[in-house]
Amino acid sequence: MDKISLGLFFLACLSALLIICAIQIYSGAMALFGALLGIACTTAFIFIPSSQTMAAMKVLPAIVNNQRIQGISESTVKLTEQFLKENLETLKSKEKSGDKK
C-alpha cells in the first residue's frame, strides 16, 4: 500500500509539471488533463490507507470474531477478577494489622 501511495504522489507531481508545460505552450486541453489527473491522484493518495492500517483492517476483525479468542478472554477476565479480589483482601488485612511490605 505504501508503494501505491508513493506512485500516486509521483503522478501528482508529474501532473503539476504537465500543467506548467501546458501553460508554457498555451495548451488548454493539456492543462485541464493535468489538473484533473493531479486532483484524482491527490484524492486517491489521501484516502488510500497505509500498510499498517490495512493490516489492522484485515487482521483485527478475524481475531475479534474468533470464538477461541473470545473464550480465552472471558476466562482471563474471570481469573484476573479472582486474583485481584484475593490480593485486595490480603492487602486490606495487612493494612489493618499495620504490617506493610
CORZI-V157715 format. One record per residue. RES is the residue in one letter. NEAR is the number of other C-alpha atoms within 8 Angstrom. Layout:
res=<RES RES>
near=<NEAR NEAR>
This chain:
res=<M D K I S L G L F F L A C L S A L L I I C A I Q I Y S G A M A L F G A L L G I A C T T A F I F I P S S Q T M A A M K V L P A I V N N Q R I Q G I S E S T V K L T E Q F L K E N L E T L K S K E K S G D K K>
near=<9 7 6 7 10 8 8 12 11 8 11 13 9 8 12 11 8 11 13 9 8 12 10 7 6 6 9 8 6 10 13 9 8 12 11 8 11 13 9 8 12 11 8 9 10 6 6 8 7 8 8 6 8 10 8 8 8 8 8 8 8 8 8 8 8 8 6 6 10 10 8 8 8 8 8 8 8 8 8 8 8 8 8 8 8 8 8 8 8 8 8 8 8 10 9 7 6 6 7 5 2>
